[in-house]
């Protein structure tokens, strides 16, 4: 492979004299050559050279203005030999982050992968700085309701220096508090709420209480916690277009779904602190967060308010309540002027993305079980077809973060 041919060779020793005498009986002597100094040992490869070279070539192939990749590959491999890893250029980081979204097999919203706003914050590693920039991320992404896809990339893991981690699953999420017979709030936020209390957070045990941001600078260090400023958390109060009583349920949800517990991998470099967001599809809130039995579990209460017969599953009361809950979510976000997609429109957009990628000669890996929406799946075009198989080794990618 080309990167093997491009490696710098160390100094060579003179050839040794042949063993035994000359076959023609010629007398000869070979002066003893002085030994040359041994080359310095190469740094252990913290970053895989194969992954690095592969990404650099892909970047240059898909960005022709970047020119011939040979010199850049040579420089990257030499840097890995010397230091164990390498640094991306700003252009490489930006494009690599967009490719990670394009490769996200569970995301239905990949049509807009090129529009991702990439914030290069690799110079920041202190908890205070990370928290401040996460708050700025939420302001930028919230954009007064016109949600923008954003990723904020902080310092990468380096040899002997693991980077800081955000402990929250999302930058914004609601706390959960166990009470007798159940939970107040979101059970998915119970573990982080408990840890935050242990660190000194004074919670109010409310139903929709925003969790603090927890940042851990290094393994074994005490996490730092930060209350989210009010202007970072755009929330939508939920109402229904046909049922005034729905507003009295007191439901709401936040506008920016910013994932913060995954690692961004680009060309063998791992960025464990790289929160990113798109915008919500209505079913994520109406059919999962508010409806799942292990989350807010609202279906029975909505069905009761609707006057549905809940005596048997055959009345399909859950299905009917689920549809009305999703109607309320879509209606409320639209009334508030906050970006949200419905599952029918987003399904059509995804197939446009698949067609565009096919025209460019690229596969579109997709996890069918995640692409098909949890409401009326059979009514959407994404249900009725197969997709390119998912390759778990495909990079760049957002991957499950390895624990310390």
GINORBEL-V925656 format. One record per residue. N is the residue number from 1. RES is the residue in one letter. SS is DSSP state (helix for helix, strand for strand, loop for the rest). PSI is psi as a letter, one per 20 degrees, with the letter a starting at -180 (none if undefined). D_LAST is the distance of its C-alpha to the last C-alpha in whole Angstrom. Layout:
n=N res=RES ss=SS psi=PSI d_last=D_LAST
n=N res=RES ss=SS psi=PSI d_last=D_LAST
This chain:
n=1 res=X ss=loop psi=q d_last=34
n=2 res=X ss=helix psi=h d_last=34
n=3 res=X ss=helix psi=h d_last=31
n=4 res=X ss=helix psi=h d_last=32
n=5 res=X ss=helix psi=h d_last=36
n=6 res=X ss=loop psi=i d_last=35
n=7 res=X ss=loop psi=q d_last=33
n=8 res=X ss=loop psi=p d_last=34
n=9 res=X ss=loop psi=q d_last=36
n=10 res=X ss=loop psi=r d_last=36
n=11 res=X ss=loop psi=q d_last=40
n=12 res=X ss=loop psi=q d_last=42
n=13 res=X ss=loop psi=q d_last=44
n=14 res=X ss=loop psi=q d_last=48
n=15 res=X ss=loop psi=q d_last=49
n=16 res=X ss=loop psi=q d_last=50
n=17 res=X ss=loop psi=q d_last=54
n=18 res=X ss=loop psi=q d_last=55
n=19 res=X ss=loop psi=q d_last=55
n=20 res=X ss=loop psi=r d_last=59
n=21 res=X ss=loop psi=r d_last=62
n=22 res=X ss=loop psi=p d_last=63
n=23 res=X ss=loop psi=i d_last=65
n=24 res=X ss=loop psi=j d_last=68
n=25 res=X ss=loop psi=k d_last=68
n=26 res=X ss=loop psi=p d_last=67
n=27 res=X ss=loop psi=p d_last=67
n=28 res=X ss=loop psi=q d_last=64
n=29 res=X ss=loop psi=q d_last=61
n=30 res=X ss=loop psi=o d_last=58
n=31 res=X ss=loop psi=q d_last=57
n=32 res=X ss=loop psi=p d_last=53
n=33 res=X ss=loop psi=q d_last=51
n=34 res=X ss=loop psi=q d_last=49
n=35 res=X ss=loop psi=p d_last=45
n=36 res=X ss=loop psi=q d_last=43
n=37 res=X ss=loop psi=q d_last=40
n=38 res=X ss=loop psi=q d_last=36
n=39 res=X ss=loop psi=q d_last=34
n=40 res=X ss=loop psi=q d_last=31
n=41 res=X ss=loop psi=q d_last=28
n=42 res=X ss=loop psi=q d_last=26
n=43 res=X ss=loop psi=q d_last=22
n=44 res=X ss=loop psi=p d_last=20
n=45 res=X ss=loop psi=n d_last=19
n=46 res=X ss=loop psi=h d_last=16
n=47 res=X ss=loop psi=p d_last=17
n=48 res=X ss=loop psi=o d_last=20
n=49 res=X ss=helix psi=h d_last=23
n=50 res=X ss=helix psi=g d_last=25
n=51 res=X ss=helix psi=h d_last=22
n=52 res=X ss=helix psi=g d_last=23
n=53 res=X ss=helix psi=h d_last=27
n=54 res=X ss=helix psi=g d_last=27
n=55 res=X ss=helix psi=g d_last=26
n=56 res=X ss=helix psi=g d_last=28
n=57 res=X ss=helix psi=g d_last=31
n=58 res=X ss=helix psi=g d_last=31
n=59 res=X ss=helix psi=g d_last=30
n=60 res=X ss=helix psi=h d_last=34
n=61 res=X ss=helix psi=g d_last=35
n=62 res=X ss=helix psi=i d_last=35
n=63 res=X ss=loop psi=m d_last=35
n=64 res=X ss=helix psi=h d_last=39
n=65 res=X ss=helix psi=i d_last=39
n=66 res=X ss=helix psi=i d_last=36
n=67 res=X ss=loop psi=a d_last=39
n=68 res=X ss=loop psi=p d_last=38
n=69 res=X ss=loop psi=i d_last=35
n=70 res=X ss=helix psi=g d_last=36
n=71 res=X ss=helix psi=h d_last=35
n=72 res=X ss=helix psi=h d_last=32
n=73 res=X ss=helix psi=g d_last=31
n=74 res=X ss=helix psi=g d_last=32
n=75 res=X ss=helix psi=g d_last=30
n=76 res=X ss=helix psi=g d_last=27
n=77 res=X ss=helix psi=h d_last=27
n=78 res=X ss=helix psi=h d_last=28
n=79 res=X ss=helix psi=h d_last=26
n=80 res=X ss=helix psi=g d_last=23
n=81 res=X ss=helix psi=h d_last=25
n=82 res=X ss=helix psi=h d_last=25
n=83 res=X ss=helix psi=i d_last=22
n=84 res=X ss=loop psi=i d_last=19
n=85 res=X ss=loop psi=a d_last=19
n=86 res=X ss=loop psi=r d_last=22
n=87 res=X ss=loop psi=p d_last=22
n=88 res=X ss=loop psi=q d_last=24
n=89 res=X ss=loop psi=r d_last=27
n=90 res=X ss=helix psi=h d_last=27
n=91 res=X ss=helix psi=g d_last=29
n=92 res=X ss=helix psi=g d_last=27
n=93 res=X ss=helix psi=g d_last=24
n=94 res=X ss=helix psi=g d_last=27
n=95 res=X ss=helix psi=h d_last=28
n=96 res=X ss=helix psi=h d_last=24
n=97 res=X ss=helix psi=h d_last=23
n=98 res=X ss=helix psi=h d_last=27
n=99 res=X ss=helix psi=h d_last=26
n=100 res=X ss=helix psi=h d_last=23
n=101 res=X ss=helix psi=g d_last=25
n=102 res=X ss=helix psi=h d_last=28
n=103 res=X ss=loop psi=i d_last=26
n=104 res=X ss=loop psi=n d_last=24
n=105 res=X ss=loop psi=i d_last=26
n=106 res=X ss=loop psi=j d_last=26
n=107 res=X ss=loop psi=p d_last=27
n=108 res=X ss=loop psi=i d_last=31
n=109 res=X ss=loop psi=k d_last=31
n=110 res=X ss=helix psi=i d_last=31
n=111 res=X ss=helix psi=h d_last=34
n=112 res=X ss=helix psi=k d_last=33
n=113 res=X ss=helix psi=h d_last=30
n=114 res=X ss=helix psi=i d_last=32
n=115 res=X ss=helix psi=j d_last=33
n=116 res=X ss=loop psi=p d_last=29
n=117 res=X ss=strand psi=o d_last=29
n=118 res=X ss=strand psi=o d_last=26
n=119 res=X ss=strand psi=o d_last=25
n=120 res=X ss=strand psi=n d_last=24
n=121 res=X ss=loop psi=k d_last=22
n=122 res=X ss=loop psi=i d_last=20
n=123 res=X ss=loop psi=i d_last=21
n=124 res=X ss=loop psi=p d_last=20
n=125 res=X ss=loop psi=i d_last=16
n=126 res=X ss=loop psi=q d_last=17
n=127 res=X ss=helix psi=g d_last=17
n=128 res=X ss=helix psi=g d_last=21
n=129 res=X ss=helix psi=g d_last=21
n=130 res=X ss=helix psi=g d_last=19
n=131 res=X ss=helix psi=g d_last=20
n=132 res=X ss=helix psi=g d_last=24
n=133 res=X ss=helix psi=h d_last=23
n=134 res=X ss=helix psi=h d_last=22
n=135 res=X ss=helix psi=h d_last=25
n=136 res=X ss=helix psi=h d_last=27
n=137 res=X ss=helix psi=g d_last=25
n=138 res=X ss=helix psi=h d_last=27
n=139 res=X ss=helix psi=g d_last=30
n=140 res=X ss=helix psi=g d_last=30
n=141 res=X ss=helix psi=h d_last=29
n=142 res=X ss=helix psi=g d_last=31
n=143 res=X ss=helix psi=l d_last=34
n=144 res=X ss=helix psi=k d_last=37
n=145 res=X ss=helix psi=h d_last=36
n=146 res=X ss=loop psi=n d_last=37
n=147 res=X ss=loop psi=p d_last=33
n=148 res=X ss=loop psi=p d_last=32
n=149 res=X ss=loop psi=p d_last=29
n=150 res=X ss=strand psi=q d_last=26
n=151 res=X ss=strand psi=p d_last=23
n=152 res=X ss=strand psi=o d_last=21
n=153 res=X ss=strand psi=o d_last=19
n=154 res=X ss=loop psi=a d_last=17
n=155 res=X ss=loop psi=q d_last=16
n=156 res=X ss=loop psi=r d_last=14
n=157 res=X ss=loop psi=p d_last=11
n=158 res=X ss=strand psi=r d_last=14
n=159 res=X ss=loop psi=o d_last=14
n=160 res=X ss=loop psi=j d_last=12
n=161 res=X ss=strand psi=m d_last=12
n=162 res=X ss=loop psi=q d_last=8
n=163 res=X ss=loop psi=r d_last=10
n=164 res=X ss=loop psi=q d_last=10
n=165 res=X ss=strand psi=q d_last=10
n=166 res=X ss=strand psi=p d_last=12
n=167 res=X ss=loop psi=i d_last=12
n=168 res=X ss=loop psi=q d_last=15
n=169 res=X ss=loop psi=h d_last=16
n=170 res=X ss=strand psi=q d_last=19
n=171 res=X ss=loop psi=h d_last=20
n=172 res=X ss=loop psi=p d_last=23
n=173 res=X ss=loop psi=q d_last=23
n=174 res=X ss=strand psi=q d_last=25
n=175 res=X ss=loop psi=q d_last=24
n=176 res=X ss=strand psi=q d_last=25
n=177 res=X ss=strand psi=o d_last=27
n=178 res=X ss=strand psi=p d_last=28
n=179 res=X ss=strand psi=r d_last=32
n=180 res=X ss=loop psi=p d_last=34
n=181 res=X ss=loop psi=j d_last=35
n=182 res=X ss=strand psi=b d_last=32
n=183 res=X ss=strand psi=q d_last=30
n=184 res=X ss=strand psi=p d_last=31
n=185 res=X ss=strand psi=b d_last=29
n=186 res=X ss=loop psi=o d_last=27
n=187 res=X ss=helix psi=h d_last=25
n=188 res=X ss=helix psi=i d_last=22
n=189 res=X ss=helix psi=j d_last=21
n=190 res=X ss=helix psi=g d_last=22
n=191 res=X ss=helix psi=g d_last=18
n=192 res=X ss=helix psi=h d_last=17
n=193 res=X ss=helix psi=g d_last=21
n=194 res=X ss=helix psi=g d_last=20
n=195 res=X ss=helix psi=h d_last=17
n=196 res=X ss=helix psi=h d_last=19
n=197 res=X ss=helix psi=g d_last=22
n=198 res=X ss=helix psi=h d_last=20
n=199 res=X ss=helix psi=i d_last=19
n=200 res=X ss=loop psi=j d_last=23
n=201 res=X ss=loop psi=p d_last=24
n=202 res=X ss=loop psi=o d_last=27
n=203 res=X ss=loop psi=q d_last=28
n=204 res=X ss=loop psi=i d_last=31
n=205 res=X ss=loop psi=l d_last=30
n=206 res=X ss=loop psi=r d_last=32
n=207 res=X ss=loop psi=h d_last=32
n=208 res=X ss=loop psi=m d_last=31
n=209 res=X ss=loop psi=o d_last=29
n=210 res=X ss=strand psi=p d_last=26
n=211 res=X ss=loop psi=q d_last=23
n=212 res=X ss=loop psi=r d_last=21
n=213 res=X ss=strand psi=p d_last=19
n=214 res=X ss=strand psi=p d_last=16
n=215 res=X ss=strand psi=p d_last=14
n=216 res=X ss=strand psi=o d_last=11
n=217 res=X ss=loop psi=h d_last=11
n=218 res=X ss=loop psi=r d_last=9
n=219 res=X ss=loop psi=p d_last=6
n=220 res=X ss=loop psi=i d_last=9
n=221 res=X ss=loop psi=q d_last=11
n=222 res=X ss=loop psi=p d_last=14
n=223 res=X ss=loop psi=q d_last=13
n=224 res=X ss=strand psi=q d_last=17
n=225 res=X ss=strand psi=q d_last=19
n=226 res=X ss=strand psi=p d_last=22
n=227 res=X ss=loop psi=p d_last=25
n=228 res=X ss=loop psi=p d_last=26
n=229 res=X ss=loop psi=q d_last=29
n=230 res=X ss=helix psi=h d_last=32
n=231 res=X ss=helix psi=j d_last=33
n=232 res=X ss=helix psi=i d_last=29
n=233 res=X ss=loop psi=n d_last=29
n=234 res=X ss=loop psi=p d_last=32
n=235 res=X ss=strand psi=q d_last=33
n=236 res=X ss=strand psi=p d_last=36
n=237 res=X ss=strand psi=p d_last=38
n=238 res=X ss=loop psi=p d_last=39
n=239 res=X ss=loop psi=r d_last=43
n=240 res=X ss=loop psi=p d_last=45
n=241 res=X ss=loop psi=h d_last=48
n=242 res=X ss=loop psi=i d_last=50
n=243 res=X ss=loop psi=n d_last=49
n=244 res=X ss=helix psi=h d_last=49
n=245 res=X ss=helix psi=h d_last=48
n=246 res=X ss=helix psi=h d_last=45
n=247 res=X ss=helix psi=h d_last=44
n=248 res=X ss=helix psi=i d_last=44
n=249 res=X ss=helix psi=i d_last=41
n=250 res=X ss=loop psi=k d_last=39
n=251 res=X ss=loop psi=q d_last=37
n=252 res=X ss=strand psi=r d_last=35
n=253 res=X ss=strand psi=q d_last=32
n=254 res=X ss=strand psi=q d_last=30
n=255 res=X ss=loop psi=h d_last=31
n=256 res=X ss=loop psi=o d_last=28
n=257 res=X ss=loop psi=n d_last=25
n=258 res=X ss=strand psi=o d_last=22
n=259 res=X ss=strand psi=p d_last=19
n=260 res=X ss=loop psi=j d_last=16
n=261 res=X ss=loop psi=k d_last=13
n=262 res=X ss=strand psi=q d_last=13
n=263 res=X ss=strand psi=p d_last=13
n=264 res=X ss=strand psi=o d_last=16
n=265 res=X ss=strand psi=p d_last=17
n=266 res=X ss=strand psi=o d_last=20
n=267 res=X ss=loop psi=k d_last=21
n=268 res=X ss=loop psi=i d_last=18
n=269 res=X ss=strand psi=p d_last=16
n=270 res=X ss=strand psi=p d_last=13
n=271 res=X ss=strand psi=n d_last=14
n=272 res=X ss=loop psi=i d_last=11
n=273 res=X ss=loop psi=n d_last=13
n=274 res=X ss=loop psi=m d_last=17
n=275 res=X ss=loop psi=q d_last=18
n=276 res=X ss=strand psi=q d_last=21
n=277 res=X ss=strand psi=q d_last=24
n=278 res=X ss=loop psi=c d_last=28
n=279 res=X ss=loop psi=r d_last=30
n=280 res=X ss=loop psi=q d_last=31
n=281 res=X ss=strand psi=p d_last=33
n=282 res=X ss=helix psi=h d_last=35
n=283 res=X ss=helix psi=h d_last=34
n=284 res=X ss=helix psi=h d_last=30
n=285 res=X ss=helix psi=g d_last=31
n=286 res=X ss=helix psi=h d_last=35
n=287 res=X ss=helix psi=i d_last=34
n=288 res=X ss=helix psi=f d_last=30
n=289 res=X ss=helix psi=g d_last=29
n=290 res=X ss=loop psi=i d_last=32
n=291 res=X ss=loop psi=h d_last=34
n=292 res=X ss=loop psi=q d_last=31
n=293 res=X ss=loop psi=h d_last=32
n=294 res=X ss=loop psi=j d_last=28
n=295 res=X ss=loop psi=c d_last=28
n=296 res=X ss=loop psi=i d_last=31
n=297 res=X ss=loop psi=l d_last=34
n=298 res=X ss=loop psi=i d_last=37
n=299 res=X ss=helix psi=g d_last=39
n=300 res=X ss=helix psi=g d_last=41
n=301 res=X ss=helix psi=g d_last=42
n=302 res=X ss=helix psi=g d_last=43
n=303 res=X ss=helix psi=g d_last=45
n=304 res=X ss=helix psi=g d_last=47
n=305 res=X ss=helix psi=h d_last=47
n=306 res=X ss=helix psi=i d_last=49
n=307 res=X ss=loop psi=k d_last=51
n=308 res=X ss=loop psi=q d_last=50
n=309 res=X ss=loop psi=o d_last=51
n=310 res=X ss=loop psi=j d_last=47
n=311 res=X ss=loop psi=i d_last=49
n=312 res=X ss=loop psi=q d_last=48
n=313 res=X ss=helix psi=h d_last=45
n=314 res=X ss=helix psi=i d_last=48
n=315 res=X ss=helix psi=i d_last=49
n=316 res=X ss=loop psi=k d_last=46
n=317 res=X ss=helix psi=h d_last=46
n=318 res=X ss=helix psi=g d_last=42
n=319 res=X ss=helix psi=g d_last=42
n=320 res=X ss=helix psi=g d_last=45
n=321 res=X ss=helix psi=h d_last=43
n=322 res=X ss=helix psi=g d_last=40
n=323 res=X ss=helix psi=g d_last=42
n=324 res=X ss=helix psi=h d_last=43
n=325 res=X ss=helix psi=g d_last=40
n=326 res=X ss=helix psi=h d_last=39
n=327 res=X ss=helix psi=g d_last=42
n=328 res=X ss=helix psi=g d_last=41
n=329 res=X ss=helix psi=g d_last=38
n=330 res=X ss=helix psi=g d_last=40
n=331 res=X ss=helix psi=g d_last=43
n=332 res=X ss=helix psi=g d_last=41
n=333 res=X ss=helix psi=h d_last=39
n=334 res=X ss=helix psi=g d_last=42
n=335 res=X ss=helix psi=h d_last=44
n=336 res=X ss=helix psi=i d_last=41
n=337 res=X ss=loop psi=k d_last=41
n=338 res=X ss=loop psi=p d_last=37
n=339 res=X ss=loop psi=p d_last=36
n=340 res=X ss=loop psi=q d_last=36
n=341 res=X ss=strand psi=q d_last=36
n=342 res=X ss=loop psi=q d_last=38
n=343 res=X ss=helix psi=h d_last=37
n=344 res=X ss=helix psi=g d_last=41
n=345 res=X ss=helix psi=g d_last=40
n=346 res=X ss=helix psi=h d_last=37
n=347 res=X ss=helix psi=g d_last=38
n=348 res=X ss=helix psi=h d_last=41
n=349 res=X ss=helix psi=h d_last=38
n=350 res=X ss=helix psi=g d_last=36
n=351 res=X ss=helix psi=h d_last=39
n=352 res=X ss=helix psi=g d_last=40
n=353 res=X ss=helix psi=g d_last=37
n=354 res=X ss=helix psi=g d_last=37
n=355 res=X ss=helix psi=g d_last=40
n=356 res=X ss=helix psi=g d_last=40
n=357 res=X ss=helix psi=h d_last=37
n=358 res=X ss=helix psi=g d_last=39
n=359 res=X ss=helix psi=h d_last=42
n=360 res=X ss=loop psi=j d_last=40
n=361 res=X ss=loop psi=k d_last=39
n=362 res=X ss=loop psi=q d_last=35
n=363 res=X ss=loop psi=r d_last=34
n=364 res=X ss=loop psi=n d_last=32
n=365 res=X ss=strand psi=p d_last=30
n=366 res=X ss=loop psi=p d_last=30
n=367 res=X ss=loop psi=o d_last=28
n=368 res=X ss=helix psi=h d_last=32
n=369 res=X ss=helix psi=i d_last=30
n=370 res=X ss=helix psi=h d_last=28
n=371 res=X ss=helix psi=h d_last=31
n=372 res=X ss=loop psi=p d_last=34
n=373 res=X ss=loop psi=q d_last=34
n=374 res=X ss=loop psi=j d_last=34
n=375 res=X ss=loop psi=p d_last=38
n=376 res=X ss=loop psi=l d_last=41
n=377 res=X ss=helix psi=g d_last=39
n=378 res=X ss=helix psi=i d_last=42
n=379 res=X ss=helix psi=i d_last=44
n=380 res=X ss=loop psi=q d_last=41
n=381 res=X ss=helix psi=h d_last=42
n=382 res=X ss=helix psi=i d_last=38
n=383 res=X ss=helix psi=h d_last=39
n=384 res=X ss=helix psi=k d_last=42
n=385 res=X ss=loop psi=r d_last=40
n=386 res=X ss=loop psi=r d_last=37
n=387 res=X ss=loop psi=r d_last=35
n=388 res=X ss=strand psi=q d_last=33
n=389 res=X ss=loop psi=q d_last=31
n=390 res=X ss=loop psi=p d_last=27
n=391 res=X ss=loop psi=o d_last=25
n=392 res=X ss=loop psi=i d_last=22
n=393 res=X ss=loop psi=i d_last=21
n=394 res=X ss=loop psi=p d_last=23
n=395 res=X ss=loop psi=q d_last=22
n=396 res=X ss=loop psi=q d_last=22
n=397 res=X ss=strand psi=q d_last=20
n=398 res=X ss=strand psi=p d_last=18
n=399 res=X ss=strand psi=r d_last=15
n=400 res=X ss=strand psi=p d_last=13
n=401 res=X ss=loop psi=p d_last=9
n=402 res=X ss=loop psi=p d_last=7
n=403 res=X ss=loop psi=q d_last=4
n=404 res=X ss=loop psi=none d_last=0
